[in-house]
Amino acid sequence: ELGHRVRNLLGLVRALASRTSAEGRTAEEFRAAFIDRLHALSVAEGLVFAGTDDRVDPVALAREVLDPYMRDGPATITIDGASVGLSGRQARMFGLALHELATNAMKHGALGASDGSVGLEWHTEDAGEGRELLALTWQEANGPEITPPERKGFGTRLLEDVVAHELGGEAQLVYGQRGLSYHLTFHLDGDKP
């Protein structure tokens, strides 16, 4: 089991390294972006190993990943979600998505605005046949007008495609006048750490 987990984790690290764009960045900027993504991944992995049942509470994960943005940014982030058990893979993707959203909000969105804020909320829904669905919403408010990027960078692809694919769910970015919103849904059951 540990060997399988390590191979999966190293594969994800390799993907992060190869897809973090160096185009238009200095070596220092590339390094910082890669290390930040790697840190979000390590936070999730640390919580997986700290748990007794290889499950991660998304509340603890969100607080841990978003903590630097709560202290350093002028805006507030509210977290309102159910304590459920995410598998290791789900926790990694959840953590990477939150990191990417917070980084973008700090650079281009509500967390960079003096009165901006972010609401992070998720809840579970009955998906039938004994399955539960987690529905997450990241909603920025009082930020600058957000427009879709001219080209999809790795962060956008990560949020819209990679996270949804890895979780077997659906994701949507919505660019609004007062901030970005992100919606992610995926099944909680049937996934191994």
N, C-alpha and C positions, 0 to 999 in steps of 0.2 A: 504494500500500500504506500509506504513512504517513498519508494523508488518511483512509483507511478506519479505521485504528487510532485516530486522534485522535477521529473521530466516535463510535466505540464507547466510548472512554474517557470522553468528555464525556457521553454518554448514561448511563453508569454513575454518574458524579458527580451528574448531575441526579437520578437515581433515589435515590441515597443522601441527597441534600439533601431531596427531597420526602418520603421515607419515614422519615427520622430524626424521631421523634416529639417535638413540643414540649409535648405534653400532660403536665401535672404537673411541668414542668421550668422552671427559670429560663432566661433567655436565655443566661447563662453556661454552664449545664449542657448546653443544646442545642448551643451552639457547641463545647464540649469533646467531646461525643459525635460530632459531625459531623467535627471536625478529626481525631480519633483514627481514625475509619473512613477518612478521606481519606489519612491517613498510611500506613495498612496498604496501601491501594491504590497509593500512590506507591512504597512499598518494592518491591512486586511489579513495577510498571512499570519501576522503575530496574534491576532484575535482568534484565528482558526486554531492555532496551536495552544492557545491559552485555555480554550474551552475544553470541557470534559467529554463532550459528545461530537466534536468536530463541527459544531454549529455556531454561527455568529449572530449576535443580536444586532440588527441594523441601526438601532438607536445608539448603541455604543460605537459602532463603526462610523456613523455619520458625525457624532461628536468628535471622535478622534481625527478623522480626515479634515473636517471643517474648522477645527480649533485654530489653526494659524490665520484663517480668514476672519474669524470672530474677534481675535485680539488685534490684528494689524489694520483691519479695514475700518472705514468710518461708518459702515452700515451694519445692520443687525441681520442675523440669520436665525429664523425660528425653525425649530425641528419638532414635528408632530407626527409620530408614527407608532405603529404597534410593535411590540417586542415579539418577534417571531424568529424562527431558526433558519438562517441562510446557510447553505452548504458552502464549502470552501470556494468553489468556482463562482457561485453566486456572489459571495462576499467580495471576491477580487474584482468582479465586474462592477458591482455596486460601488465599491470604493473608488475605482478608476473613473466611473461616470461622475461621481460627486466631485472628485478632484478636478476633472476637466471643466465641469460647470462652474466651480468656484474660481478657478484660474481665469476663465474667460470673463466671468462677471467682474473680476477685479480689474482686468485689462480693458474691457470694452463695455461693461454693463453696469448694473446697479451697485455692485460692491465698490466701484470706483467713483460713485456719485456721493456727494455729501449727505443727502437724505435718502439714498437708495437702501433697499432692503430685499431680503430673499425669504420666501416661505418654502420650506421643504416639508412635504406631507406625503404620507403613504398609508394605505389601509389594505386589508385583505378582503377579498370577495369570494363567495362560493362559486366555483367554476363547474360544479356538478361532478358526479361520479367520485365523490370524496376528495376532490382536488381543490386547492386554494390558489387564488391568483393574487399577486401583490401588484397594486396600482400605485405608482409614484408620480408626484408632480413637483417640479422645481419651478417656482414662479418668482421672477424678479419684478420689483416695483420701484417707481420713482427714479429710474435710471434713464440714460439717454435712449433716443430712438434706435432700435436695433434693426438692421437690414440683413438679409441673407448675404453670406460672403460670395464674392465673384467666383471663387473656386473653393472647392471643398478641401480643407486641410485635414491633417490626421485627426485633430480633435473633433471636428464635425463628423468625419467618417467613424471615429470611435464611438461617438454618442449615438449616431443614427443607425449604423450598420453593425459594427463589431459587438457592442454590448447586447443589442437585441438578438443577434445571431447566436452568440455564446450562451445566452439565457433561454433561447427558444421562445422569445417574446416579441414584442413590438415596441418601437420607440419613435417619437416624433418631436422635432424641434419646431417651435413656432416663434417667429420674429415679430414682436409687437412694438407699438409706438412707445410704450413706457417700460419695456423690458422683455427679456427672453422667457419663454416657458418651455419646459421639457416634460414629456409624458413617457413613462416606461411601464409596461405591464409584462409580467412573466409568472409562470407557475412555480409555486414553492415546493411542491412534492416531486418525488421521482428523480431527484438529482443527488448524486453521491459527492462527497467532499472531494 
